[in-house]
Amino acid sequence: MSTMKAEAERCLKCKVPGCAKGCPASTPIPQVFNLFLEGKLKEAGEMLFNNNPLSAVTSIICPHERNCKGHCILGKKGQPVEFYKVEQYISRFYLETFQPPLVEKNGKTVGVVGAGPAGMTMSIILALKGYSITLFEAMDSIGGTLRYGIPEFRLPKNILELYKKILDSLDVKFRPNTRIGTNITTEDMFLDGYDAIFICTGTSRPNRYGLLGETLGHVHFAIDYLRSPDAYKLGKKVVILGAGNVAMDAARTAIRKQHSEVTILNNRSVEEISADKAEVEMATIDGVKMLHDCQAVRITEDSVKCVKIDKTIAEDGSVNYKEDFQSSFEVPTDSVIIAIGQGPGADVVSVGSAKVTQRGLLQVDEFGRTSQKGVFAAGDVVTGPKTVIEAVAFAKKASEKIEEYCNNL
Ligand SMILES: Cc1cc2nc3c(=O)[nH]c(=O)nc-3n(C[C@H](O)[C@H](O)[C@H](O)COP(=O)(O)OP(=O)(O)OC[C@H]3O[C@@H](n4cnc5c(N)ncnc54)[C@H](O)[C@@H]3O)c2cc1C
């Protein structure tokens, strides 16, 4: 406890706190620290929860270097304050001791499609304001990527049980195993009396690489693998194509679950790797090997054929990457995992009649309003793959517009 207090005392309580500015949810960090130091743990937790209902999650898995920690003024010359460590404690305590307030229903009904971070945030915010909420989810439990993507060793799943209890206590009706767009559409929901609908179905379709060999039996997509790693038999050697955060999660999971030797193929230089530094470091500690500047060109039954990538910088500063086909080599493997990003599922277009972008994402204005009256959207299905805190922040913004819309009905 004393180290947490010491951390809270180190905070300069800046008038214009860079940490809060660097946080997509603008967490009021100095104020939370003040309450914490005054011994007001519950009030500190309440402040965090009201600002970001998922603070217990984001305090664990946010890219802190990019957000609060990376913007702390003390980091300019020395050690930045690690607010998130104190936030983890306060937020978890708040969830564990959560007492639902007495909320009078306001007679409005909102359907939330997708029970990931954006849907959980929306359901909690609106339920606390008296809205009757039904939360529809294609899978059998809440959490979205928090449950079916991020591995247990990075985010203990029991935290989601605490959230389920909170949603239940707020009288949020949950319809598991219900994929909107297959048989039910937003039009059906409006006929049944929903005043507004919020779509937050994420991006669950893995991008394909476009290589020969991609359909072979030992080739898998990272986000499919992470959904249920125990279902896979990967063998001793695993090669991962792609070097982002999802690739790091797949690699570290394969080491734990299948005891495999894992090699990540990065088609950029070590400095340009797309995963966060902290994730690369942890993957390296776990024993993941990485080959940089190499491009996979074909997958065979027992190897990935690669060529080196030559990087040149032109006089005008523009960077060119070119495959050097003279440099071909093979990386032997038992399984291949493809981790080069993901997009929205095909059912996004059949959920309702809202317009989609060229990338298949739902088209919204800055407040999450789609082109379909009464239908709002936020999270990855709108922005493409981002982070949990960004999904929360967008959902929060959209909740204000849903309220405005419902008040004017
Ligand atoms: C492997 C992995 C690791 C990640 N690690 C981090 C990290 O460390 N930190 C971080 O901040 N972010 C991380 N992210 C990103 C983060 O998880 C997402 O940005 C965030 O979950 C987006 O929230 P969302 O609510 O928009 O979508 P999702 O979490 O994808 O939730 C969407 C939900 O909608 C449901 N759904 C889909 N279609 C339908 C339908 N038609 N009807 C009903 N329900 C439907 C899905 O089953 C899912 O439950 C990671 C992502 C992945 C894939």
The ligand as a Tripos MOL2 file, in Angstrom:
@<TRIPOS>MOLECULE
LIG
   53    58     1     0     0
SMALL
NO_CHARGES

@<TRIPOS>ATOM
      1 C1         -5.7240  -10.1570  -29.6370 C.3       1 LIG1
      2 C2         -6.0740   -8.7360  -29.3220 C.ar      1 LIG1
      3 C3         -5.3940   -8.0890  -28.3090 C.ar      1 LIG1
      4 C4         -5.7020   -6.7750  -27.9820 C.ar      1 LIG1
      5 N1         -5.0340   -6.1800  -26.9580 N.ar      1 LIG1
      6 C5         -5.3880   -4.9350  -26.5620 C.ar      1 LIG1
      7 C6         -4.7500   -4.3300  -25.4380 C.ar      1 LIG1
      8 O1         -3.8630   -4.8840  -24.8170 O.2       1 LIG1
      9 N2         -5.1830   -3.0920  -25.0560 N.ar      1 LIG1
     10 C7         -6.1880   -2.4320  -25.7060 C.ar      1 LIG1
     11 O2         -6.5630   -1.3340  -25.2920 O.2       1 LIG1
     12 N3         -6.7860   -2.9770  -26.7820 N.ar      1 LIG1
     13 C8         -6.4210   -4.2070  -27.2310 C.ar      1 LIG1
     14 N4         -7.0320   -4.7780  -28.3140 N.ar      1 LIG1
     15 C9         -8.0680   -4.0160  -29.0290 C.3       1 LIG1
     16 C10        -9.3860   -3.9970  -28.2630 C.3       1 LIG1
     17 O3         -9.6780   -5.2680  -27.7720 O.3       1 LIG1
     18 C11       -10.5170   -3.4620  -29.1400 C.3       1 LIG1
     19 O4        -10.1500   -2.1820  -29.6160 O.3       1 LIG1
     20 C12       -11.8370   -3.3590  -28.3610 C.3       1 LIG1
     21 O5        -12.1880   -4.6140  -27.8330 O.3       1 LIG1
     22 C13       -12.9560   -2.8460  -29.2560 C.3       1 LIG1
     23 O6        -14.1670   -2.8960  -28.5660 O.3       1 LIG1
     24 P1        -15.5670   -3.0650  -29.3180 P.3       1 LIG1
     25 O7        -16.6020   -3.0870  -28.2620 O.co2     1 LIG1
     26 O8        -15.6610   -2.0620  -30.3890 O.co2     1 LIG1
     27 O9        -15.4670   -4.4690  -30.0830 O.3       1 LIG1
     28 P2        -15.2310   -5.9790  -29.6130 P.3       1 LIG1
     29 O10       -14.4010   -6.0940  -28.4080 O.co2     1 LIG1
     30 O11       -14.7430   -6.6750  -30.8280 O.co2     1 LIG1
     31 O12       -16.6920   -6.5030  -29.2770 O.3       1 LIG1
     32 C14       -17.6760   -6.6880  -30.2820 C.3       1 LIG1
     33 C15       -18.7170   -7.6700  -29.7910 C.3       1 LIG1
     34 O13       -19.7900   -7.7120  -30.7150 O.3       1 LIG1
     35 C16       -20.1750   -9.0630  -30.9090 C.3       1 LIG1
     36 N5        -20.8340   -9.1500  -32.2170 N.ar      1 LIG1
     37 C17       -20.2540   -9.1190  -33.4490 C.ar      1 LIG1
     38 N6        -21.1780   -9.1760  -34.4120 N.ar      1 LIG1
     39 C18       -22.3860   -9.2700  -33.7900 C.ar      1 LIG1
     40 C19       -23.7240   -9.3430  -34.2480 C.ar      1 LIG1
     41 N7        -24.0110   -9.3190  -35.5480 N.pl3     1 LIG1
     42 N8        -24.7310   -9.4440  -33.3310 N.ar      1 LIG1
     43 C20       -24.4570   -9.4630  -31.9970 C.ar      1 LIG1
     44 N9        -23.1810   -9.3710  -31.4980 N.ar      1 LIG1
     45 C21       -22.1730   -9.2750  -32.3900 C.ar      1 LIG1
     46 C22       -18.8670   -9.8210  -30.8300 C.3       1 LIG1
     47 O14       -19.0800  -11.1970  -30.5570 O.3       1 LIG1
     48 C23       -18.1770   -9.0890  -29.6750 C.3       1 LIG1
     49 O15       -18.5360   -9.6280  -28.4340 O.3       1 LIG1
     50 C24        -6.7160   -6.0880  -28.6930 C.ar      1 LIG1
     51 C25        -7.3880   -6.7280  -29.7410 C.ar      1 LIG1
     52 C26        -7.0800   -8.0410  -30.0620 C.ar      1 LIG1
     53 C27        -7.8100   -8.7170  -31.1840 C.3       1 LIG1
@<TRIPOS>BOND
     1     1     2 1
     2     2     3 ar
     3     2    52 ar
     4     3     4 ar
     5     4     5 ar
     6     4    50 ar
     7     5     6 ar
     8     6     7 ar
     9     6    13 1
    10     7     8 2
    11     7     9 ar
    12     9    10 ar
    13    10    11 2
    14    10    12 ar
    15    12    13 ar
    16    13    14 ar
    17    14    15 1
    18    14    50 ar
    19    15    16 1
    20    16    17 1
    21    16    18 1
    22    18    19 1
    23    18    20 1
    24    20    21 1
    25    20    22 1
    26    22    23 1
    27    23    24 1
    28    24    25 2
    29    24    26 1
    30    24    27 1
    31    27    28 1
    32    28    29 2
    33    28    30 1
    34    28    31 1
    35    31    32 1
    36    32    33 1
    37    33    34 1
    38    33    48 1
    39    34    35 1
    40    35    36 1
    41    35    46 1
    42    36    37 ar
    43    36    45 ar
    44    37    38 ar
    45    38    39 ar
    46    39    40 ar
    47    39    45 ar
    48    40    41 1
    49    40    42 ar
    50    42    43 ar
    51    43    44 ar
    52    44    45 ar
    53    46    47 1
    54    46    48 1
    55    48    49 1
    56    50    51 ar
    57    51    52 ar
    58    52    53 1
@<TRIPOS>SUBSTRUCTURE
     1 LIG1         1 GROUP 0 **** ****
